[in-house]
């Protein structure tokens, strides 16, 4: 599955393109290479605006788990438990790999937060390094409740019950966990990198006994170059394909098409990527 693409430091470093590593020693003019943020779909904006999530509370250190203790999908070997374990391990491995690549001796600064009703996260940031102007690697495990409209927008094609399910009323409890990162290199010839991989699960909607639970994995990786360099583009897609081929050779072409379709603006008949210099995977 997609979340396993970043499981070792060497795989994490593979996303630092060969061109970027080679050009890292150049004396580039001082510049903060911030890119345009990838625009989410309107449905994603509606979901963020309408879900109910509790206020965050700072913590002094990470707990053994952010999962609730009420036993709701948190049993030994559950997908929730395995996914949280995986993203927390990968966060540490990616941060270690980035510190090594940066070579400045700088270390990631960690902030931990939680929510009263369960859930929380770990944010790690490295700033003013030799290679990276700023690098962030974050994990989060959250619980919330979304209205029916937000639920329909979020599940999209993931839902299997069609119009019949859309008629069911009631707020929908959800669980989500994920790992995300944004890397801003100092060198203007090196692209900004973003990735996120997540697991999303909904419980039976309130006031709707017997309604099915939905679940899905999601995510993606993209580069935002100030200068498009063909070598970097080829390397980026090569790494993505190698990771997918370990599981199924059909994954890469299927997932790439999903990505192309996601960024296609139908009303303009143009790809958002072409306008914003995105390289996605």
N, C-alpha and C positions, 0 to 999 in steps of 0.2 A: 504494500500500500504506500501511498505517497509519503506519510510521515517517516517511513524508514529510509528515505533518501539521505538524511543527514544523521548517520549513526556512528561515524568515527571522525576523529580530527582530520584525517587525510581526505575524507570525502568533503568535509566542510571547507578545507583549503582549496579543493578543486574548483569551488565557485569563485575564488580569486583568480581571474582569468590570466593566462600566461602573459598577455600583453601588459596587464596591470602590474604583474610582478616584475616584468622586465623593465618597465618604465618607472618603477617605484624609486629608483635611485636618481632619476633626473631632477634637476633643480627647477621645478615648476614654480611659476609665480604664485604668491600667497593667494589662496582662493578657497572659499568654502563651497563645495560642490553639492549644494542642495538641489534636489530635483523636484519637479512637480509631483504631487502625491497622486497616485493612481485613483481615478474617480470611480467610486462604487456605483452600482446601479441604483436607480431611485428606490427600488424595493428594499435594498440594503439600508438606505438612509431612513426609510420608514420604520424598519425593524429597530434600528438603534434609537430612534426617537420615541418608540412606544413600549419597549420592554421595561419591566420594573426590576431594578437592581439596587441592592442596598449600598449604603455609603461605605467607603473603604476606611480601614483602621490600620495605621502603621504598626508593624511588629518588629521586635528586636532580632529575631532569627526565624528561619523557616521551620514550620512544623513538619512532623513526619509525613503528613498528608493534609491536603486541603479538602478532602471529601467529607461530607456530612457523616455523622455517626448514627444516623437513623436507619441505616441498612438499605436505603433506596438505591439499588444498583451499585453498591460499594463493596460487595462481598469479595472475598479472596478470589483472584482470577477473573474478576469482571472486566469488561472493556474499559469502564471508567478508571478502575484502579491501574490496569496495565498501561493505559494511555498516559495517565499522570506520571507513572514511573518512567515511561519512555521519554516524555518531553523534558522532565527534570534532569534525566541523565544526559540527554542530547544538549541541553542548555549548557551544562558544565563542559562537555566535550567541545562544543563550538567555541565557547569563550576561551578555553585553553588554546585551541588552534589559532584563534584570532590574536591572542596575546603573543603567541610565538611568531606569527606572521608580522605583527607590528614591530617587534624587536626593540621597543623603547624602554622596556621594563615597567611600563604602565600596566595597571591591573584594573579589571572591571570593578566598579563600585556597585554594591548590591543594596536594593531596597525591597523590603518584604511588606506585604499588606494582606489583610484578611477582611472578611465581612461577617457580621454577627450571625447571620443565618447559614453560614457555611460558604466555603469557597475562598479564594485568595489568589495571590500571585507573587512572582519574584521578578523584579526588573533589574537588569544589569547593564551598566553603561561604561564604556571606555571613552575618554575624551582627551584631545590634544596629544595624540600619540605621534609616532614617526610616520606611519602609513595612513592611519585613520584620523580624520578630524573629529569624527564621532561615530561610535558603533554601539548599537543597542541590541540585546538579545533578551526577550521577555517570555515568560510562561504565565498562563492564567488558567484557573479552574473556577468557573462561576455558575451560579444558580440564579434563575429569575423566572418571571412570568410574563408572557406576551399575549396581547389580545388576538382574537381569531384572524383578523386581517393581516397582522404582522406574521402570524404563523403561516398563512397561505403564501405570503411573499417570500418567507424564508425557505420553505420547503421546496417551492418551485416544482421542478421535474422529479424531485426526490419522492414526492407523495405518490401513492399508488391507488388511492381510493376515489379520485376524481371529484365530480360535482357532489356526490352524496356526502362525502366528508366535509365539503365546504359549507354545507347547510348546518353543521353542528356548531352549537354556540358554546361559549365559555372560555375564560382565560386558559392559556396552555402553559403549564410549568415546563421549564427546559433546563438542561445541563449542557455546558460547553467547556471544552478544554483545548488549549492550543499553545503553540510556540511560534513566535514571530521575531523578525529581525530586520533592521535597516542599517546599512553600512555606508558611511559617507567618507570616501578617501580624500586625502589632501590633494593628490595629483589630479588636475582637471582632465587628464587623458584616461583616467581610470573611472569606470562607471560606478554609479551608486547601485547597490544591490538591495533587494527586498525579498523576503520570503515569509510565508506563513502556512502552517499546516494545523488543522483543527479537527476535532470530533464534536459533533452536535447531536443531542438526543432530546426528544420531548417525551414527557409522561402523558398519560391519558388526560385530555382536557377536563378541567373542573366542570362539574355539573353534567358530564357526559360519560357515565359509567360504561365500561366495556370498549371505549374508543381505542384504536390501536396506537401503539407507540411508534414514532418515526425516529430514524437515526441515519446519519450519513457522515462521511469524511469529506473534507474539502481542503483547498489551499492552492498554492502556486508560488512560482519564483519568477522574478523579472529583474532586468537590468535597466538603468536609466542613464545612458551615456550622454555626456556633453558633446563628444566627438565619436561618431560611429566608426569602429575599426573592425573590419571583416574578420580578422583572426579571432577577436573576442567573441563575435557572434557564433562562429563555427565551434569554438571551444565550449561555449555555453550550452549549445544544443547537443553537442557530443556527450557532455557530462550528464545531461538530462536523459538522453537515450540510453546510455550505459546503465544508469540506475534503474530505469524502467525495464530494460531487457533482462535484468536479473530475475524478474518475476514473470514477465510475459512480453514477448516481442511485439504484440499488438498494442501494448499500452501507450508507447510513445506517439505513434500516429493518431491514436484515438484522443489522448489527452491534449496533444498539440491542436487538434481541430477544435476541441472544446474551448481552448484558450483563444484561438483565432475568432471563434464565434462570439465569445464573451466580450471581446473588445471591438466588435464590429458595430458601428452606429448605422442602423438601418435607414433612419430618416435622411441621412447624408450620403448613404452608400459609400462610406469610407471607414477605414480602420482607425480607431483612436490612437493605436500604436504608431501609425505612420505620421500622425500629426505631432505626437509628443515624444518621438524618438525612444519608444519602449522596445526592449527585446524581452520576450516573455517565454516561459517554458511551462 
